[in-house]
């Protein structure tokens, strides 16, 4: 309607101003062009035709009303009328074509905007649900973004809004970031630990910069300390540190641009997960090796045992021969136990972790173990704090671990006389990790061999294989747990502690 009104009014104005000679006909081109940008193709052609008809009528109006009688004089301006009409149609076509392209571009931009918004949401969702912690920080240590894993590791809410500086959330991580950025002002130009920077007090300057070490017999095993803030050198020069929530993490820094001044993308990897993955890879390789070895040993071992049995049945052996035959039989059975234990390792290369409450599981375990080992159910006493302790571990492998520990406890305990021989105690350590203690009041372990009890084939009894504790430790590490020995209270008996992974981290541990 607006274009129609423009054509009518401009035609009347042009007629009142003297016709085509006034030059107002060009304004009709503008009106038609403006309408073509907003209207459909058919309506645009209609208004171009209407403008052409209006110009023809205006020019012929004098002749039609009888005011102009000379047709020859009137026809001299018809070429100008025709050119103006052609201009209407050309303008309408060009305007409509341009408008169509603009509309297509706008629709494409809108679709791309929707796709970009969806992609942004997907990226944010993926980052938030990554098991690796992700932080975005500028060169001054100001946190811009953090996912849920980073919040869990650092114990700090990183919701949108004003985020705290990295020096407040994790001073040790801030020190490593500034060292990676290579800021001499913060690092003090030294190759060692950086000096105090913004928000970092001098007491934090050297905290935990020395890797924690733990003496193990004649060897020295490098282990990150469990104290919050402790730092140990990790791979590729990176430093492993323990957060205030008890997680031991390994940071990795990636520049956001060509220059580190643009900031850094910080990945925080849980060392428990990395260790568990490495353990599963080792178990998978060990499984293939042990399966081959067990197969090669089992056949000659069976032949040896059968030959010893036939030798004892073939004739009446004297005492010396009986003793030798008994030695062959005993050692054959011992080797068979070793083969069975090694074969168990070959079946443990896949971990199926589950999250469950420990109390009912322990009750069922004690019943099954007592029936299988043919011992009294009363040898066990359970902790009164077991209710509500949730753990994450493969139930079958946990059964194997606790069974081995109970077997060792019974072997080194006095005969059962009605007093419980084994106590199963549960709880949470200072880092809120669930644990299970297997406690006995037997002879205990001599201090000079404590460092070797988890070594393969180390045994203190002639009939032992030396694989029970080794297999138990391997199974624990394959589930992200740890197995440690502690002397009993008053140096009486033994206490083996299984420290489990946090239940909320259960989904992080799986098969490799």
C-alpha positions as CSV (number, residue, x, y, z in Angstrom):
1,X,0.0,0.0,0.0
2,X,2.8,2.4,0.8
3,X,4.4,1.8,-2.7
4,X,1.0,2.2,-4.3
5,X,0.4,5.5,-2.5
6,X,3.9,6.8,-3.5
7,X,3.2,6.0,-7.2
8,X,-0.2,7.8,-7.1
9,X,1.1,10.9,-5.2
10,X,4.2,11.2,-7.3
11,X,2.2,10.9,-10.5
12,X,-0.2,13.7,-9.3
13,X,2.7,15.8,-8.2
14,X,4.5,15.3,-11.5
15,X,1.4,16.3,-13.4
16,X,0.9,19.4,-11.3
17,X,4.6,20.4,-11.9
18,X,4.4,20.3,-15.7
19,X,4.7,16.6,-16.6
20,X,7.8,14.7,-17.6
21,X,9.8,17.9,-18.0
22,X,9.7,18.5,-14.2
23,X,12.0,15.5,-13.6
24,X,9.8,14.1,-10.9
25,X,9.4,10.9,-12.8
26,X,12.7,9.8,-11.5
27,X,11.2,9.7,-8.0
28,X,9.0,6.9,-9.3
29,X,12.1,4.9,-10.0
30,X,13.1,5.3,-6.3
31,X,9.6,4.3,-5.2
32,X,9.6,1.2,-7.4
33,X,13.1,0.3,-6.3
34,X,12.3,0.6,-2.6
35,X,9.2,-1.6,-3.0
36,X,11.2,-4.2,-4.8
37,X,13.5,-4.6,-1.8
38,X,10.5,-5.5,0.4
39,X,8.0,-7.2,-1.8
40,X,7.7,-10.5,-3.7
41,X,8.5,-10.8,-7.4
42,X,4.9,-10.7,-8.7
43,X,4.0,-7.6,-6.6
44,X,7.3,-5.9,-7.7
45,X,6.4,-6.5,-11.4
46,X,2.9,-5.2,-10.7
47,X,4.1,-1.9,-9.2
48,X,6.6,-1.5,-12.0
49,X,3.7,-2.0,-14.5
50,X,1.5,0.4,-12.5
51,X,4.2,3.1,-12.5
52,X,4.6,2.7,-16.2
53,X,0.9,3.0,-16.8
54,X,0.7,6.0,-14.5
55,X,3.4,7.8,-16.5
56,X,1.7,7.0,-19.8
57,X,-1.6,8.2,-18.4
58,X,-0.1,11.4,-17.0
59,X,1.6,12.2,-20.4
60,X,-1.6,11.4,-22.3
61,X,-3.9,13.2,-19.9
62,X,-4.0,16.4,-21.8
63,X,-4.9,14.7,-25.1
64,X,-7.5,12.5,-23.4
65,X,-9.2,15.6,-21.8
66,X,-9.0,17.6,-25.0
67,X,-6.6,20.2,-23.7
68,X,-4.0,19.1,-26.2
69,X,-5.1,18.6,-29.8
70,X,-1.7,18.1,-31.5
71,X,-0.9,14.4,-31.4
72,X,2.4,15.0,-33.2
73,X,3.7,17.3,-30.4
74,X,2.6,14.8,-27.8
75,X,4.3,11.9,-29.4
76,X,7.7,13.5,-29.3
77,X,8.0,12.7,-25.6
78,X,6.8,9.1,-25.8
79,X,10.4,7.7,-26.2
80,X,11.2,9.4,-22.8
81,X,8.1,7.7,-21.4
82,X,9.2,4.4,-22.7
83,X,12.7,4.7,-21.3
84,X,11.3,5.6,-18.0
85,X,9.1,2.5,-18.1
86,X,12.0,0.4,-18.9
87,X,13.9,1.9,-16.0
88,X,11.0,0.9,-13.7
89,X,11.3,-2.7,-14.8
90,X,15.1,-2.8,-14.7
91,X,15.1,-1.2,-11.2
92,X,12.4,-3.7,-10.0
93,X,14.4,-6.6,-11.3
94,X,17.7,-5.5,-9.8
95,X,16.1,-4.6,-6.5
96,X,14.3,-7.8,-6.2
97,X,17.4,-9.8,-7.1
98,X,19.5,-7.9,-4.5
99,X,16.8,-8.4,-1.9
100,X,16.5,-12.1,-2.6
101,X,20.3,-12.5,-2.1
102,X,20.1,-10.4,1.0
103,X,17.3,-12.6,2.4
104,X,19.3,-15.8,1.5
105,X,22.3,-14.4,3.2
106,X,20.3,-13.5,6.3
107,X,18.8,-16.9,6.4
108,X,22.2,-18.5,6.0
109,X,23.6,-16.3,8.7
110,X,20.7,-17.3,11.0
111,X,21.3,-21.0,10.3
112,X,25.0,-20.6,10.9
113,X,24.3,-18.7,14.1
114,X,22.0,-21.5,15.3
115,X,24.7,-24.1,14.3
116,X,27.4,-22.0,16.1
117,X,25.2,-21.8,19.2
118,X,24.6,-25.5,19.2
119,X,28.3,-26.2,18.6
120,X,29.1,-23.9,21.5
121,X,26.7,-25.7,23.8
122,X,28.1,-29.1,22.7
123,X,31.6,-28.0,23.3
124,X,30.7,-26.6,26.7
125,X,28.9,-29.8,27.6
126,X,31.8,-32.0,26.4
127,X,34.3,-29.9,28.3
128,X,32.2,-29.9,31.5
129,X,31.9,-33.7,31.4
130,X,35.6,-34.4,30.7
131,X,37.3,-36.4,33.3
132,X,40.4,-34.2,32.8
133,X,40.3,-30.9,34.6
134,X,40.3,-27.9,32.2
135,X,41.1,-24.3,33.2
136,X,41.5,-21.2,31.1
137,X,43.8,-18.5,32.6
138,X,45.3,-15.3,31.3
139,X,48.9,-14.4,31.7
140,X,48.3,-12.8,35.0
141,X,46.8,-15.9,36.6
142,X,43.2,-14.8,36.4
143,X,40.8,-17.8,35.8
144,X,38.4,-17.3,32.9
145,X,36.8,-20.8,32.7
146,X,36.9,-24.1,34.5
147,X,35.0,-27.4,34.1
148,X,33.5,-29.6,36.7
149,X,36.6,-31.9,37.0
150,X,38.8,-28.8,37.7
151,X,36.3,-27.7,40.4
152,X,36.5,-31.2,42.0
153,X,40.3,-31.3,41.9
154,X,40.8,-27.8,43.3
155,X,37.9,-27.7,45.7
156,X,36.7,-24.4,44.3
157,X,33.4,-23.4,42.6
158,X,34.2,-21.9,39.2
159,X,30.7,-20.8,38.1
160,X,30.2,-18.0,35.7
161,X,30.8,-14.5,37.0
162,X,33.8,-13.1,38.9
163,X,36.2,-16.0,39.4
164,X,39.0,-16.0,42.0
165,X,42.6,-15.7,40.8
166,X,44.6,-18.9,40.4
167,X,47.0,-17.8,43.2
168,X,44.1,-18.0,45.6
169,X,42.6,-21.3,44.3
170,X,45.9,-23.2,44.0
171,X,49.2,-21.4,44.7
172,X,51.3,-24.4,43.6
173,X,49.5,-24.4,40.2
174,X,50.0,-20.7,39.9
175,X,53.7,-21.1,40.5
176,X,54.0,-23.6,37.8
177,X,51.9,-21.5,35.4
178,X,54.2,-18.5,35.9
179,X,57.2,-20.7,35.5
180,X,55.8,-22.0,32.2
181,X,55.1,-18.5,31.0
182,X,58.7,-17.6,31.6
183,X,58.0,-14.4,33.5
184,X,61.4,-13.4,34.9
185,X,59.7,-10.8,37.1
186,X,57.8,-13.5,38.9
187,X,60.4,-16.3,38.6
188,X,63.2,-14.0,39.7
189,X,65.4,-15.2,36.8
190,X,66.2,-18.5,38.6
191,X,65.9,-22.0,37.3
192,X,64.6,-23.3,40.6
193,X,61.2,-22.7,42.3
194,X,59.8,-19.2,41.6
195,X,59.8,-16.6,44.2
196,X,56.7,-15.0,45.7
197,X,54.3,-13.4,43.2
198,X,50.9,-11.8,43.4
199,X,48.9,-13.5,46.2
200,X,51.7,-16.0,46.9
201,X,53.4,-15.6,50.3
202,X,57.0,-16.4,50.8
203,X,56.0,-19.5,52.8
204,X,54.7,-21.0,49.6
205,X,57.8,-20.2,47.6
206,X,59.6,-23.5,48.3
207,X,56.7,-25.5,49.6
208,X,56.8,-29.0,48.2
209,X,59.4,-28.3,45.5
210,X,61.4,-31.3,46.6
211,X,60.0,-34.6,45.3
212,X,58.8,-36.9,48.1
213,X,60.7,-40.1,48.5
214,X,60.0,-43.2,50.5
215,X,62.6,-45.7,51.4
216,X,61.7,-49.3,50.4
217,X,64.5,-51.7,51.6
218,X,67.6,-51.2,49.5
219,X,65.6,-49.3,46.9
220,X,64.3,-45.8,46.8
221,X,60.8,-45.4,45.3
222,X,59.7,-42.0,44.0
223,X,56.2,-41.2,45.2
224,X,54.3,-37.9,45.4
225,X,53.7,-36.9,48.9
226,X,50.1,-37.0,50.1
227,X,50.3,-33.7,52.0
228,X,48.3,-30.9,50.4
229,X,50.5,-28.6,48.3
230,X,53.3,-31.1,48.0
231,X,55.0,-31.1,44.6
232,X,57.0,-33.8,42.9
233,X,58.7,-33.7,39.5
234,X,56.5,-35.4,36.9
235,X,57.1,-36.3,33.3
236,X,58.5,-33.9,30.8
237,X,59.6,-31.5,33.5
238,X,56.0,-31.0,34.8
239,X,55.5,-31.1,38.5
240,X,52.9,-33.3,40.3
241,X,51.3,-31.7,43.2
242,X,48.6,-32.6,45.7
243,X,45.6,-30.3,46.0
244,X,43.8,-29.3,49.2
245,X,41.1,-31.8,48.3
246,X,43.6,-34.7,48.3
247,X,43.9,-35.2,44.6
248,X,47.3,-35.7,43.1
249,X,47.3,-34.0,39.7
250,X,49.7,-33.5,36.8
251,X,49.2,-30.1,35.0
252,X,49.8,-29.6,31.3
253,X,49.9,-26.1,29.8
254,X,48.9,-25.1,26.2
255,X,49.2,-21.6,24.9
256,X,45.9,-20.0,23.7
257,X,47.6,-18.2,20.8
258,X,51.0,-17.9,19.1
259,X,52.2,-15.9,22.1
260,X,52.0,-17.2,25.7
261,X,50.9,-13.7,26.7
262,X,47.5,-14.5,25.3
263,X,47.0,-16.9,28.2
264,X,47.0,-20.6,28.8
265,X,44.8,-23.7,28.6
266,X,45.6,-25.8,31.7
267,X,44.8,-29.5,31.7
268,X,44.8,-31.3,35.1
269,X,45.3,-35.0,34.9
270,X,44.5,-37.2,37.9
271,X,47.5,-39.3,38.7
272,X,45.4,-42.0,40.1
273,X,43.7,-42.4,36.8
274,X,47.0,-42.3,34.9
275,X,48.5,-44.9,37.2
276,X,45.4,-47.1,36.9
277,X,45.6,-47.0,33.1
278,X,49.3,-47.8,33.1
279,X,48.6,-50.6,35.5
280,X,46.0,-52.1,33.3
281,X,48.3,-51.9,30.3
282,X,50.9,-53.7,32.3
283,X,48.4,-56.3,33.4
284,X,47.3,-56.9,29.8
285,X,50.9,-57.5,28.8
286,X,51.6,-59.6,31.8
287,X,48.5,-61.7,31.1
288,X,49.7,-62.7,27.7
289,X,53.1,-63.6,29.1
290,X,51.8,-65.6,32.1
291,X,49.3,-67.5,30.0
292,X,52.1,-68.7,27.7
293,X,54.4,-69.6,30.6
294,X,51.6,-71.4,32.5
295,X,50.7,-73.4,29.5
296,X,54.4,-74.5,28.9
297,X,54.9,-75.4,32.6
298,X,51.7,-77.2,33.2
299,X,52.3,-80.1,30.8
300,X,55.8,-81.2,32.1
301,X,54.6,-80.6,35.6
302,X,51.7,-83.0,35.2
303,X,54.0,-85.6,33.7
304,X,56.4,-85.2,36.7
305,X,53.6,-85.6,39.2
306,X,52.2,-88.7,37.5
307,X,55.7,-90.2,37.3
308,X,56.2,-89.7,41.0
309,X,52.8,-91.3,41.7
310,X,53.6,-94.3,39.5
311,X,57.0,-94.7,41.1
312,X,55.5,-94.9,44.5
313,X,52.9,-97.5,43.4
314,X,55.3,-99.7,41.3
315,X,57.2,-101.3,44.1
316,X,57.6,-101.1,47.9
317,X,60.0,-98.2,48.3
318,X,62.2,-97.9,51.3
319,X,62.1,-94.9,53.7
320,X,64.7,-93.0,51.7
321,X,62.8,-93.5,48.4
322,X,59.5,-92.5,50.2
323,X,61.0,-89.3,51.4
324,X,62.3,-88.5,47.9
325,X,58.9,-89.3,46.3
326,X,57.2,-87.1,48.9
327,X,59.5,-84.2,48.1
328,X,58.7,-84.6,44.4
329,X,55.0,-84.6,45.1
330,X,55.1,-81.7,47.5
331,X,57.2,-79.5,45.2
332,X,55.0,-80.5,42.2
333,X,51.9,-79.4,44.1
334,X,53.7,-76.1,45.1
335,X,54.6,-75.5,41.5
336,X,51.0,-76.2,40.5
337,X,49.8,-73.6,43.0
338,X,52.3,-71.1,41.5
339,X,51.0,-71.8,38.0
340,X,47.4,-71.4,39.3
341,X,48.3,-68.0,40.9
342,X,50.1,-66.8,37.8
343,X,47.1,-67.9,35.7
344,X,44.9,-65.7,37.9
345,X,47.0,-62.7,36.8
346,X,46.3,-63.6,33.2
347,X,42.6,-63.3,33.8
348,X,42.8,-59.9,35.6
349,X,43.7,-57.7,32.6
350,X,40.2,-56.3,32.5
351,X,38.7,-54.4,35.4
352,X,34.9,-54.0,35.8
353,X,34.6,-51.5,38.6
354,X,31.4,-51.2,40.6
355,X,30.2,-48.8,43.2
356,X,28.7,-50.6,46.3
357,X,28.4,-50.3,50.1
358,X,31.1,-52.3,51.9
359,X,29.1,-53.5,54.9
360,X,26.8,-56.0,53.3
361,X,29.6,-57.1,51.0
362,X,31.8,-57.9,54.0
363,X,29.1,-59.9,55.7
364,X,28.6,-62.0,52.6
365,X,32.4,-62.4,52.2
366,X,32.9,-63.7,55.7
367,X,30.2,-66.3,55.2
368,X,31.5,-67.5,51.9
369,X,35.2,-67.5,53.0
370,X,34.4,-69.4,56.2
371,X,32.5,-72.1,54.3
372,X,35.1,-72.4,51.6
373,X,38.1,-72.5,54.0
374,X,36.2,-74.7,56.4
375,X,36.8,-72.4,59.4
376,X,34.5,-71.1,62.0
377,X,32.5,-68.0,61.2
378,X,33.4,-66.6,64.6
379,X,37.0,-66.0,63.6
380,X,35.8,-62.7,62.0
381,X,34.8,-59.5,63.7
382,X,33.4,-56.7,61.7
383,X,33.8,-52.9,62.2
384,X,30.9,-51.1,63.8
385,X,31.5,-48.2,61.4
386,X,31.0,-50.1,58.1
387,X,27.5,-48.8,57.4
388,X,27.5,-46.2,54.7
389,X,31.1,-46.7,53.5
390,X,30.9,-46.8,49.7
391,X,33.8,-48.1,47.6
392,X,34.6,-48.4,43.9
393,X,36.3,-51.7,42.9
394,X,35.7,-54.8,40.9
395,X,33.9,-57.0,43.4
396,X,35.5,-60.3,42.2
397,X,39.0,-58.8,42.4
398,X,38.2,-57.3,45.9
399,X,37.2,-60.8,47.0
400,X,40.5,-62.2,45.8
401,X,42.4,-59.4,47.6
402,X,40.6,-59.8,50.9
403,X,40.8,-63.6,50.6
404,X,44.6,-63.5,50.2
405,X,44.9,-61.2,53.2
406,X,42.7,-63.4,55.4
407,X,44.6,-66.5,54.3
408,X,47.9,-64.8,55.4
409,X,46.3,-63.7,58.6
410,X,45.2,-67.2,59.5
411,X,48.5,-68.8,58.5
412,X,50.3,-66.6,61.0
413,X,47.7,-66.6,63.8
414,X,47.4,-69.0,66.7
415,X,44.7,-71.8,66.6
416,X,41.1,-70.6,67.0
417,X,39.9,-70.9,70.6
418,X,36.8,-68.8,70.4
419,X,38.5,-65.4,70.3
420,X,38.2,-63.7,66.9
421,X,41.4,-63.9,64.8
422,X,40.7,-61.4,62.1
423,X,39.1,-57.9,62.3
424,X,37.7,-56.2,59.2
425,X,37.7,-52.5,59.9
426,X,36.4,-49.7,57.6
427,X,36.3,-46.0,57.5
428,X,37.6,-42.9,55.7
429,X,41.1,-41.5,55.8
430,X,41.9,-37.8,56.3
431,X,41.6,-37.3,52.5
432,X,38.1,-38.8,52.6
433,X,39.1,-42.0,50.8
434,X,37.4,-45.1,52.0
435,X,39.6,-47.9,53.3
436,X,39.4,-51.5,54.6
437,X,41.8,-52.8,57.2
438,X,42.4,-56.5,57.6
439,X,43.8,-56.8,61.1
440,X,45.2,-59.9,62.9
441,X,46.9,-60.6,66.2
442,X,49.4,-63.1,65.0
443,X,53.1,-63.2,64.9
444,X,53.4,-60.1,62.7
445,X,56.1,-59.4,60.2
446,X,59.7,-58.9,61.1
447,X,60.9,-55.3,60.5
448,X,63.8,-56.4,58.3
449,X,61.5,-58.0,55.7
450,X,58.7,-55.5,55.6
451,X,60.1,-53.8,52.5
452,X,60.0,-57.0,50.5
453,X,56.6,-58.6,51.4
454,X,55.0,-57.3,48.2
455,X,57.8,-58.6,45.9
456,X,56.9,-61.6,43.7
457,X,58.0,-65.0,44.9
458,X,59.1,-63.6,48.3
459,X,58.0,-66.0,51.0
460,X,59.0,-66.9,54.6
461,X,57.5,-70.4,54.6
462,X,58.8,-73.4,52.7
463,X,55.3,-74.2,51.3
464,X,54.5,-70.6,50.3
465,X,54.6,-69.3,46.8
466,X,55.3,-65.7,47.5
467,X,52.6,-64.5,45.1
468,X,49.6,-63.8,47.4
469,X,50.5,-60.3,48.5
470,X,52.0,-59.5,45.1
471,X,48.8,-60.4,43.3
472,X,46.7,-58.6,45.9
473,X,48.8,-55.4,45.4
474,X,48.6,-55.7,41.6
475,X,44.8,-56.1,41.7
476,X,44.4,-53.1,44.0
477,X,46.5,-50.9,41.7
478,X,44.5,-52.1,38.7
479,X,41.4,-50.7,40.4
480,X,43.0,-47.4,41.4
481,X,43.4,-48.5,45.0
482,X,46.5,-49.0,47.2
483,X,47.6,-51.8,49.5
484,X,49.9,-51.0,52.4
485,X,51.2,-52.8,55.5
486,X,51.2,-51.3,59.0
487,X,52.3,-53.0,62.2
488,X,49.5,-53.8,64.6
489,X,48.8,-51.8,67.7
490,X,51.5,-52.3,70.2
491,X,53.5,-54.0,67.5
492,X,51.3,-57.0,67.9
493,X,50.0,-58.6,64.7
494,X,49.6,-57.0,61.3
495,X,47.3,-54.5,59.6
496,X,46.9,-54.4,55.9
497,X,45.0,-51.4,54.6
498,X,43.2,-51.3,51.2
499,X,42.6,-47.6,50.3
500,X,40.0,-47.3,47.6
501,X,39.5,-44.7,45.0
502,X,36.8,-42.1,45.8
503,X,33.3,-43.5,44.9
504,X,32.5,-40.4,42.8
505,X,35.5,-41.2,40.6
506,X,34.2,-44.7,39.9
507,X,33.3,-43.9,36.2
508,X,36.9,-42.9,35.5
509,X,38.2,-46.4,36.1
510,X,37.4,-48.8,33.3
511,X,38.9,-51.3,30.9
512,X,41.7,-50.3,28.6
